[in-house]
Amino acid sequence: MEKRSPVSLPSIAGMASIDSVTLEVADITSARRFYDTAFGLGPELQLRASDAPTTGFRGFTLSLTVSQPATASALIDAALAAGARSLKPAAKSLWGFGGVVQAPDGTIWKVATSKKKNTGPATRDIDKVVLLLGAEDVGASKRFYVDRSLIVARSFGRKYVEFETQSGAVTLGLYGRRALAKDAGVDQGGSGSHRLIIGSDAGPFTDPDGFECETAPVGSAGATPRPAATPIAH
């Protein structure tokens, strides 16, 4: 088993955060309807009209971490009913329970929990939103983001890096592009636009893999809590 790299955390006073992600979509109205129905996310998810050409894997996934399998299944079922395509059916795994879907706009979403047993009725409560970027060189991308005041929370050599989340609504992680595509259940091939804009107080910049960041507006996603969870009626 590979050992986790020790991480020394500096003061979080000057730590940068990821406040939102903006998906560039062909039809904003349809995309907004899908995301409201499927996941009910707040201001951490933004939409922008774009017809930039893109084919195949866009080099990133978005993950929703939840508290139990029933909630993961409910969110995946809602996404499929709203028009998503299943890439990996919801199932137990070595790490917990989860599944992967592709939204009508092409964005890949993983919904997962580390738990294998339910502790209550299904809700629509999302514990964490994670943006995983597929990097050609995880080490180089890690240095790039550290230089922009993001603090490493977990690092597994040159395979995976996750950054601290302070006030930001979105957790940022780096994964090798091939491994990320495999985890999503798709081929790693792809070209054209990522169709993604990162919103952060670390921006603006373009990272080594071409992902763009814009400066997030003051008081955006990180300052707005999600609504309290409510059980899903059956």
Backbone hydrogen bonds, N-H to C=O, Kabsch-Sander energy under -0.5 kcal/mol:
donor,donor_aa,acceptor,acceptor_aa,energy
5,S,155,S,-2.4
9,L,7,V,-0.6
14,G,11,S,-0.5
15,M,12,I,-1.6
16,A,149,S,-2.9
18,I,170,V,-0.6
19,D,17,S,-0.7
19,D,199,G,-2.1
20,S,199,G,-1.6
21,V,44,E,-2.6
22,T,197,I,-3.2
23,L,21,V,-0.5
23,L,46,Q,-2.8
24,E,195,R,-1.8
25,V,23,L,-0.7
25,V,48,R,-2.7
31,A,27,D,-2.3
32,R,28,I,-3.0
33,R,29,T,-2.1
34,F,30,S,-2.3
35,Y,31,A,-2.6
36,D,32,R,-2.4
37,T,33,R,-2.0
38,A,34,F,-3.2
39,F,35,Y,-1.8
40,G,35,Y,-2.5
41,L,35,Y,-0.5
45,L,42,G,-1.8
46,Q,21,V,-2.9
46,Q,44,E,-0.5
48,R,23,L,-2.2
50,S,25,V,-2.3
55,T,191,S,-2.8
57,F,189,G,-2.7
61,T,132,L,-2.0
62,L,108,I,-2.4
63,S,130,V,-3.0
64,L,110,K,-3.1
65,T,63,S,-0.6
65,T,128,K,-2.9
66,V,112,A,-2.5
72,A,68,Q,-1.8
73,S,69,P,-2.9
74,A,70,A,-2.1
75,L,71,T,-2.3
76,I,72,A,-2.4
77,D,73,S,-2.9
78,A,74,A,-2.1
79,A,75,L,-2.1
80,L,76,I,-2.5
81,A,77,D,-2.5
82,A,78,A,-1.4
83,G,80,L,-1.2
84,A,79,A,-2.6
85,R,102,Q,-2.5
87,L,100,V,-2.7
88,K,100,V,-2.2
91,A,98,G,-2.1
93,S,96,G,-2.7
96,G,93,S,-0.7
97,F,113,T,-2.5
98,G,91,A,-2.0
99,G,111,V,-1.9
100,V,88,K,-2.4
101,V,109,W,-2.9
102,Q,85,R,-2.8
103,A,101,V,-0.5
103,A,107,T,-2.9
106,G,103,A,-2.3
109,W,101,V,-3.2
110,K,62,L,-2.5
111,V,99,G,-2.5
112,A,64,L,-2.4
112,A,110,K,-0.5
113,T,97,F,-2.6
124,R,230,T,-0.7
127,D,65,T,-2.1
127,D,125,D,-0.5
128,K,65,T,-1.5
129,V,169,A,-0.6
130,V,63,S,-3.0
130,V,128,K,-0.5
131,L,171,T,-3.2
132,L,61,T,-2.6
132,L,130,V,-0.6
133,L,131,L,-0.6
133,L,173,G,-2.5
134,G,59,G,-3.4
135,A,133,L,-0.8
135,A,175,Y,-3.2
141,S,137,D,-2.3
142,K,138,V,-2.6
143,R,139,G,-2.1
144,F,140,A,-2.0
145,Y,141,S,-2.2
146,V,142,K,-2.5
147,D,143,R,-2.2
148,R,145,Y,-0.9
149,S,146,V,-1.7
150,L,145,Y,-1.9
153,A,162,E,-2.9
154,R,162,E,-2.1
156,F,160,Y,-3.0
157,G,155,S,-0.6
159,K,156,F,-2.3
160,Y,156,F,-0.9
161,V,174,L,-2.2
162,E,154,R,-2.9
163,F,172,L,-2.7
164,E,151,I,-3.6
166,Q,164,E,-0.5
170,V,18,I,-2.1
171,T,129,V,-3.0
173,G,131,L,-2.7
174,L,161,V,-3.1
175,Y,133,L,-2.5
176,G,159,K,-1.0
177,R,135,A,-1.8
180,L,176,G,-2.7
181,A,177,R,-2.4
182,K,178,R,-2.2
183,D,179,A,-2.3
184,A,180,L,-1.7
185,G,181,A,-1.0
185,G,182,K,-0.7
186,V,181,A,-2.5
191,S,55,T,-2.1
193,S,53,P,-2.8
197,I,22,T,-2.3
198,I,212,E,-2.8
199,G,20,S,-3.1
200,S,198,I,-0.6
200,S,214,E,-2.3
201,D,17,S,-1.1
203,G,200,S,-1.2
205,F,213,C,-1.6
207,D,211,F,-2.8
210,G,207,D,-2.3
212,E,196,L,-0.7
213,C,205,F,-3.0
214,E,198,I,-3.0
216,A,200,S,-0.8
220,S,217,P,-1.1
223,A,220,S,-1.8
224,T,221,A,-1.9
232,I,122,A,-3.2
233,A,231,P,-0.5
